[in-house]
Amino acid sequence: DKRYLCAVHGRPVPPKATKKAYLRKDSVRKTVSVTEKRTEGAKEIVTEFKTLKYSKEKDLSLLEVRLHTGRTHQIRAHMAYLGYPLLGEGKYAKNAADRQMGYKYQALYSYRIGFRVPDGPLSYLDGRYFEADRGKIDFLKLF
């Protein structure tokens, strides 16, 4: 169970959701595209998010994201497709103001991992969670 924190532009409505779409990978351009309907070569994606905080002044939301499918650039592309691009996103959204604020890389951080391993040699990890020090996640200071 891997969780991510990210800062996105806007305020997602609803504030908590599980969204499904289809993602098609372009290996030549090293990008992906997201569509509502399945197209040739596209794979289903399922992204769950929950709004943790919102900054009205900056019009930014802090989200916790959980992937039900793990596809290339899934969070970055899916959130941009939904209309809430990541702060600092340069591939799936362009926002010159992000660079002026000092964000030339996407505000996305894998901060928590948990294990479900009831049997086998790694069963000692079952139910254990490990979390990053939030004080070291730079974009959290915006909230």
VENGIRA-V366070 format. One record per residue. N is the residue number from 1. PHI is phi as a letter, one per 40 degrees, with the letter a starting at -180 (NA if undefined). OMEGA is omega in whole degrees, -180 to 180 (none if undefined). BURIAL is 1 if it has 16 or more other C-alpha atoms within 10 Angstrom, else 0. Layout:
BEGIN
n: (N | N)
phi: (PHI | PHI)
omega: (OMEGA | OMEGA)
burial: (BURIAL | BURIAL)
END
This chain:
BEGIN
n: (1 | 2 | 3 | 4 | 5 | 6 | 7 | 8 | 9 | 10 | 11 | 12 | 13 | 14 | 15 | 16 | 17 | 18 | 19 | 20 | 21 | 22 | 23 | 24 | 25 | 26 | 27 | 28 | 29 | 30 | 31 | 32 | 33 | 34 | 35 | 36 | 37 | 38 | 39 | 40 | 41 | 42 | 43 | 44 | 45 | 46 | 47 | 48 | 49 | 50 | 51 | 52 | 53 | 54 | 55 | 56 | 57 | 58 | 59 | 60 | 61 | 62 | 63 | 64 | 65 | 66 | 67 | 68 | 69 | 70 | 71 | 72 | 73 | 74 | 75 | 76 | 77 | 78 | 79 | 80 | 81 | 82 | 83 | 84 | 85 | 86 | 87 | 88 | 89 | 90 | 91 | 92 | 93 | 94 | 95 | 96 | 97 | 98 | 99 | 100 | 101 | 102 | 103 | 104 | 105 | 106 | 107 | 108 | 109 | 110 | 111 | 112 | 113 | 114 | 115 | 116 | 117 | 118 | 119 | 120 | 121 | 122 | 123 | 124 | 125 | 126 | 127 | 128 | 129 | 130 | 131 | 132 | 133 | 134 | 135 | 136 | 137 | 138 | 139 | 140 | 141 | 142 | 143)
phi: (NA | b | b | b | b | a | b | b | c | g | b | d | b | c | c | b | a | b | b | b | a | b | b | b | c | b | c | c | c | f | b | b | b | b | b | c | b | c | b | d | g | c | b | c | b | b | b | b | b | b | c | c | a | b | b | c | d | c | f | b | b | c | b | b | b | b | c | c | b | b | b | d | f | d | c | d | c | c | c | c | c | c | g | b | c | c | c | g | c | b | c | b | a | b | a | d | c | c | c | c | c | g | b | b | b | c | c | a | a | c | b | a | b | b | b | b | b | c | b | g | c | b | c | c | c | d | g | c | b | b | b | c | c | c | c | b | c | d | c | c | c | c | b)
omega: (-177 | -180 | -179 | 168 | 175 | 175 | -179 | 175 | 177 | -178 | -177 | 176 | -2 | -177 | 179 | -178 | 169 | -174 | 177 | 177 | 179 | -176 | 178 | -177 | 175 | -176 | -179 | -179 | -178 | 177 | 174 | 173 | -178 | 178 | 179 | -178 | 179 | 174 | -179 | 179 | -178 | 178 | 180 | 173 | 177 | -177 | 178 | 177 | 177 | 178 | 180 | -179 | 176 | 175 | 180 | -179 | -178 | -174 | 178 | 175 | 173 | -179 | 165 | -176 | 174 | 179 | 173 | 173 | -178 | -178 | 179 | 176 | -173 | -178 | -177 | -176 | -177 | 180 | 177 | 178 | 180 | 178 | -179 | -177 | 179 | 172 | 178 | -179 | -178 | -177 | -176 | 176 | 179 | 178 | -178 | -180 | 178 | 180 | 179 | 178 | 179 | -180 | 177 | 175 | -177 | 179 | -176 | -175 | 173 | -169 | -175 | 176 | 179 | -175 | 172 | -178 | -174 | -178 | 174 | -174 | 180 | -177 | 178 | 178 | -176 | 179 | -180 | 179 | 177 | -174 | 178 | 176 | -177 | 178 | -180 | 178 | -169 | -173 | 178 | 180 | 178 | -176 | none)
burial: (0 | 1 | 1 | 1 | 1 | 1 | 1 | 1 | 1 | 1 | 1 | 1 | 0 | 0 | 0 | 0 | 0 | 0 | 0 | 1 | 1 | 1 | 1 | 1 | 1 | 0 | 0 | 0 | 0 | 0 | 0 | 1 | 1 | 1 | 0 | 0 | 0 | 0 | 0 | 0 | 0 | 1 | 0 | 1 | 1 | 1 | 1 | 1 | 1 | 1 | 1 | 0 | 1 | 1 | 0 | 0 | 0 | 0 | 0 | 1 | 1 | 1 | 1 | 1 | 1 | 1 | 1 | 0 | 0 | 0 | 1 | 0 | 1 | 1 | 1 | 1 | 1 | 1 | 1 | 1 | 1 | 0 | 0 | 1 | 1 | 1 | 1 | 1 | 1 | 1 | 0 | 1 | 1 | 0 | 1 | 0 | 0 | 1 | 0 | 0 | 0 | 0 | 1 | 1 | 0 | 1 | 1 | 1 | 1 | 1 | 1 | 0 | 0 | 0 | 1 | 0 | 0 | 0 | 0 | 0 | 0 | 0 | 0 | 0 | 0 | 0 | 0 | 0 | 0 | 0 | 0 | 0 | 0 | 0 | 0 | 0 | 1 | 0 | 1 | 0 | 0 | 0 | 0)
END
